Amino acid sequence: MQKIVLTGACGALGTVLREPLTRKAAELLSVDIADAPETLLPGESFAKADVSKMDEIGPLLEGADMVVHFASIADEAPFEQILQSNLIGAYNIWEAAYKHGVRRIIFASSVHAVGMHEINAGIDLDAPHRPDTYYGLAKCFTEDLARLAWEKRGIECVSIRIFSCTPEPGNVRALGSWLSHGDLIQLVERSIEAQTVGYTPIFGISDNTRAAVSNAKASFLGYQPKDNAEYLADELFAKAKPVDPQDLQHTRLGGPFAIVPLGESGVAMIKRLSEAAKDND
């Protein structure tokens, strides 16, 4: 390929993807609303742009073969903020992709698009949307937009429903929801390399023994995760407190996002819950 555009390149996950993506095309154009990284990689260029503004993001997709779209507010927030960054931003990406003949978009969706499904339901990729927040609702919108763009305009898309993507699993919930950085890279690479994908959703999780969802219907992508959160199970259970089986954060796929009030930060709630647990030690 000649050109890949990576949006959200300065974010936590975009930063992980920059170097691997330089090996997938002659040019990687990294894009973010933040300032450029201190050092650019060989084959990488940078543009500062707001995806919610078509005049800024649209021209950057010219000549691109694929877009890896990771730009968004990565948390629950007031709807007006989600509207601009996550909904209008996604619309702009797909419209610009159509205008410039982009073949495929790899989209950072989220577990929160299905976050109110029960952990013990064992859902697969055919489960209906069931968002837990405005943030999750925006991911549902973009997944539907991507399917529409495939069926009406022929733009392929892999929607990666990312769970808990961190260097290591951090709590008992992550024993089922963890996505290692290495497996994230592999999943994006497989989504790029596949001959055809049409519109394909896939859960972004590692090969966890306690995984609560199934990716069997997307096996054709060739994603074979290497990591398993189970190596920290004993340590994490030893630190964990007894839980209320009626508490939705412990019974729904979205975890704490299942109980956060609409429009309020889920990340802040996770921090509060973590601090409260430490105080009770």
C-alpha positions in Angstrom: 0.0 0.0 0.0 1.0 3.6 -0.6 -0.7 5.4 2.3 -2.4 4.7 5.6 -4.0 7.4 7.7 -4.0 6.9 11.5 -6.3 9.2 13.4 -5.9 9.6 17.1 -2.2 9.0 16.7 -1.2 10.6 19.9 -3.6 8.7 22.1 -2.8 5.8 24.3 -3.6 3.2 21.6 -2.6 5.3 18.6 0.8 5.6 20.0 1.1 1.8 20.2 0.1 1.5 16.6 2.3 4.1 14.9 5.5 2.0 14.5 3.7 -1.2 13.3 1.7 0.8 10.8 4.9 2.3 9.3 5.6 -1.3 8.1 2.3 -1.6 6.3 2.5 1.2 3.8 5.0 3.5 2.1 3.6 6.4 4.0 1.9 6.6 7.4 0.1 9.9 7.9 -0.5 10.3 11.7 -3.3 12.7 12.6 -4.3 14.1 16.0 -5.9 17.2 17.5 -2.9 17.3 19.8 0.6 18.6 18.8 2.9 16.3 16.9 5.0 13.7 18.7 8.5 14.8 19.5 10.0 12.3 17.1 8.5 11.0 13.9 9.3 7.5 12.6 10.8 6.7 9.2 8.0 6.8 6.7 5.7 8.8 9.0 4.4 12.3 8.6 2.1 14.2 10.9 -0.9 16.6 10.5 -2.7 18.4 13.3 -6.4 18.2 12.6 -9.8 18.0 14.3 -11.9 15.1 12.9 -15.1 17.0 13.6 -14.1 19.6 11.1 -14.4 18.4 7.5 -12.2 21.1 6.1 -9.3 19.9 8.3 -9.6 16.1 8.1 -11.2 15.7 4.6 -8.2 16.6 2.5 -5.8 14.4 4.5 -7.5 11.2 3.2 -6.5 12.0 -0.4 -4.4 9.1 -1.8 -5.0 6.9 1.2 -5.6 3.2 0.7 -6.9 2.6 4.3 -7.7 4.6 7.4 -7.2 3.4 11.0 -9.7 5.6 12.8 -8.9 5.8 16.5 -9.7 9.4 17.1 -12.5 10.1 19.6 -13.3 11.1 23.2 -12.4 7.8 24.9 -14.7 8.2 27.8 -18.3 9.0 28.7 -19.0 12.7 28.4 -21.9 15.1 27.9 -23.7 14.3 24.7 -22.8 17.6 23.0 -19.1 16.7 23.3 -19.7 13.1 22.1 -21.7 14.5 19.2 -18.9 16.6 17.8 -15.9 14.3 18.3 -17.4 10.8 18.0 -20.4 11.1 15.8 -19.7 14.0 13.5 -16.0 13.0 13.4 -16.9 9.5 12.2 -19.3 10.9 9.6 -16.5 13.1 8.3 -14.1 10.2 8.1 -16.5 8.0 6.1 -17.6 10.9 3.8 -14.0 11.8 3.1 -13.2 8.2 2.5 -15.9 7.9 -0.1 -14.8 11.1 -1.8 -11.1 10.0 -2.0 -11.7 6.3 -2.9 -10.4 4.8 0.4 -10.8 1.1 0.3 -11.1 0.1 4.0 -11.4 1.7 7.4 -10.3 0.0 10.6 -12.4 1.5 13.3 -11.8 1.6 17.1 -15.2 0.6 18.3 -15.8 -0.5 21.9 -17.3 -3.0 24.2 -19.5 -0.2 25.4 -21.6 -0.6 22.2 -22.8 -3.8 23.8 -21.9 -2.9 27.4 -25.3 -3.7 29.0 -25.3 -7.3 27.9 -24.9 -9.7 30.8 -21.4 -11.2 31.2 -22.9 -14.7 31.6 -25.0 -14.4 28.3 -22.0 -15.6 26.2 -22.8 -13.2 23.3 -21.2 -13.5 19.9 -20.9 -11.0 17.1 -24.6 -11.2 16.1 -25.8 -9.8 19.5 -27.7 -6.6 19.0 -26.3 -3.2 20.1 -27.0 -2.5 23.8 -24.9 0.6 24.7 -24.2 1.5 28.3 -23.4 5.3 27.8 -23.6 8.1 25.3 -20.0 7.0 24.4 -21.3 3.5 23.7 -24.2 4.9 21.7 -21.8 6.8 19.5 -19.9 3.5 18.8 -23.3 2.0 17.8 -23.9 4.9 15.4 -20.5 4.5 13.8 -20.8 0.7 13.5 -24.2 1.2 11.7 -22.7 4.0 9.6 -19.8 1.6 8.6 -22.2 -1.1 7.6 -24.3 1.3 5.6 -21.2 2.6 3.8 -20.2 -0.9 2.9 -23.6 -1.9 1.6 -24.3 1.3 -0.3 -20.8 2.5 -1.2 -18.5 -0.5 -1.0 -16.2 0.9 1.7 -15.0 -2.0 3.7 -14.7 -1.8 7.5 -13.5 -3.8 10.5 -15.0 -2.5 13.7 -12.8 -3.6 16.6 -14.9 -3.6 19.8 -12.0 -2.9 22.2 -12.3 -4.1 25.8 -9.6 -3.3 28.4 -6.5 -2.5 26.4 -3.6 -2.0 28.8 0.0 -3.2 29.2 -1.2 -5.7 31.9 -4.6 -6.8 33.3 -5.4 -4.5 36.2 -8.3 -6.2 38.0 -10.5 -9.2 38.2 -12.8 -8.0 35.4 -9.7 -7.8 33.1 -9.2 -11.5 33.5 -12.0 -11.8 30.8 -11.7 -8.4 29.1 -8.0 -7.8 28.7 -6.5 -6.9 25.3 -2.7 -6.8 25.3 -0.9 -4.3 23.2 0.6 -7.1 21.2 -2.7 -8.6 20.4 -4.1 -5.1 19.5 -1.3 -4.7 17.0 -2.0 -8.2 15.6 -5.7 -7.5 15.3 -5.2 -4.3 13.4 -2.6 -5.9 11.1 -4.9 -8.8 10.3 -7.7 -6.3 9.6 -5.4 -4.6 7.1 -4.0 -7.7 5.5 -7.3 -9.6 4.9 -8.2 -9.8 1.2 -11.8 -8.9 1.8 -13.7 -8.0 5.0 -16.9 -6.4 3.8 -18.3 -5.1 7.1 -16.9 -7.1 10.0 -17.3 -6.5 13.7 -14.8 -8.3 16.1 -14.3 -8.2 19.8 -10.9 -6.7 20.8 -9.8 -9.2 23.5 -6.9 -11.4 24.1 -7.0 -15.2 24.4 -8.4 -15.0 27.9 -9.5 -18.2 29.7 -12.4 -16.2 31.2 -13.5 -14.3 28.0 -17.2 -13.7 28.0 -17.7 -13.3 24.3 -17.0 -15.3 21.1 -15.1 -14.2 17.9 -15.8 -17.4 16.1 -17.8 -15.6 13.3 -14.8 -13.4 12.5 -12.2 -16.2 12.4 -11.6 -15.6 8.7 -9.6 -12.6 9.6 -6.9 -14.9 11.0 -6.7 -13.1 14.3 -5.1 -15.6 16.8 -4.4 -13.7 20.1 -1.3 -14.8 21.9 -1.8 -13.4 25.4 -4.0 -14.6 28.3 -4.8 -12.6 31.4 -4.9 -15.8 33.5 -1.2 -15.5 34.5 -2.3 -12.8 37.0 -5.4 -14.5 38.2 -4.1 -15.6 41.7 -2.7 -12.1 42.4 -5.8 -10.2 41.2 -8.2 -12.5 43.2 -6.1 -12.1 46.3 -6.5 -8.3 46.1 -10.2 -8.3 45.2 -13.0 -7.6 47.7 -16.3 -9.5 47.8 -18.8 -8.1 45.3 -22.5 -7.5 45.3 -24.0 -9.9 42.7 -26.8 -7.4 42.0 -24.3 -4.6 41.2 -24.4 -4.1 37.4 -20.7 -3.2 37.2 -19.9 -6.8 38.0 -22.6 -8.5 35.8 -22.5 -6.5 32.6 -19.9 -6.4 29.9 -19.4 -2.6 30.3 -18.1 -2.9 33.9 -18.3 0.4 35.7 -19.7 2.1 32.6 -22.9 0.2 33.2 -23.5 2.2 36.4 -22.0 5.6 35.5 -24.7 8.3 35.1 -25.2 9.4 31.5 -22.8 12.2 30.6 -20.5 11.7 33.5 -16.9 10.3 33.1 -16.6 6.6 33.4 -12.9 6.8 33.8 -13.3 9.1 36.8 -15.7 6.6 38.3 -13.2 3.8 37.9 -10.6 5.9 39.7 -13.0 6.6 42.6 -13.9 3.0 42.9 -10.3 2.0 42.9 -9.4 4.6 45.6 -12.4 3.5 47.7 -11.1 -0.1 47.5 -7.7 1.0 48.7 -9.2 2.9 51.6 -11.0 -0.2 52.7 -7.8 -2.3 52.7 
